[in-house]
């Protein structure tokens, strides 16, 4: 039995399945008498104090601000590797997924904004439908196995990585609280020290991690969202320096964080944030502008933006269809990009956690509905309508 579970977890689709199970479990618990224990667990306070520095947060915020910083560290490492030596390392490789990602962010955000521009609180969630969940979307694609060409997975991976990078920029620019200049200066000193480690060829991960943790605490206190410290740390980890075992420092850290992030942190985040009360009064509010904007943005805006911009880029001669794919493949992937889930839930928390709690709850329901619609419809299109093709026009 244990061997079977280990083999199952090694499957490419395992992460997507774990995220689905985590969300379903959270929704089940939140709609049973266990909901009181669910809320109690997430509100348990944990305090860490070093001298006069005190960080006191409930478990929910330790997950969202702390563990998600580790996930964003991994995303940062993946982005850096792809730009240096991977699928985004040349202009010809990056144009098509970059254009598709841009369309997949602008159109959904526009759909949401059109419905919410008169609402001073609701408009804060404009970026919620612009996100794509890389683990979930790739997990659904993996379920199709050899029915889809490998180039389609590379296209979706590159698109999702660029999407995540843009989401990180959006968080940095638009979802920050009142800034503490002292904390920002301290974080800047830490970042400077990390850059010095890189420039002076420090080949042990320990110094990077220690200074990175200090930088995380400073960013947390600064008002800028703490997960950005993970990205900043990732960008300073050397790609070409090797540790005592002869492995690239970046690849070594990426390898260590991969399973922890995808098999523990993301499912835990999904469980902590997807537990919404699906009562009748809540479901009636799905036609309100904010949740409707999320659903339309993710399920319709994503596929229009990704597919439309991909078509424009290819027809303009800027790029070609990925090898062995057809327009049906591209359309199916465009639908899968509407799986916002963890990234959309995360941005929704940033937008409405302090103000607009009623928006936060109903938008979470909308994110889950739109993500599952996108997953199911994308799978159906790729499974039953797409056939491998070498069409390039």
Secondary structure, DSSP 8 states (H G I E B T S, - for coil): -HHHHHHHHTSTTHHHHHHHHHHHHHHHHHTSTTHHHHHHHHT-EEEEEETTEEEEEEHHHIIIIIIHHHHHHHHHHHHHHHHHHSTTSSHHHHHHHHHHHHHHHHHHHHHHHHHHTT-TTGGGGTTGGG---HHHHHHHHHHTGGGS-HHHHHHHHHHHHHHHHHHHHHHHHHS--S--HHHHHHHHHHHHHHHHHHHTT---HHHHHHHHHHHHHHHHHHSS-THHHHHHHHHHS-SS-B-TTS-BHHHHHHHHHHHHIIIIIHHHHHHHH------HHHHHGGGSHHHHHHHIIIIIIHHHHHHHHHHHHHHTTS----TT--HHHHHHHHHHTT--HHHHHHHHHHHHSSS-HHHHHHHHHHHHHHHHHHHHHHHHIIIII--------
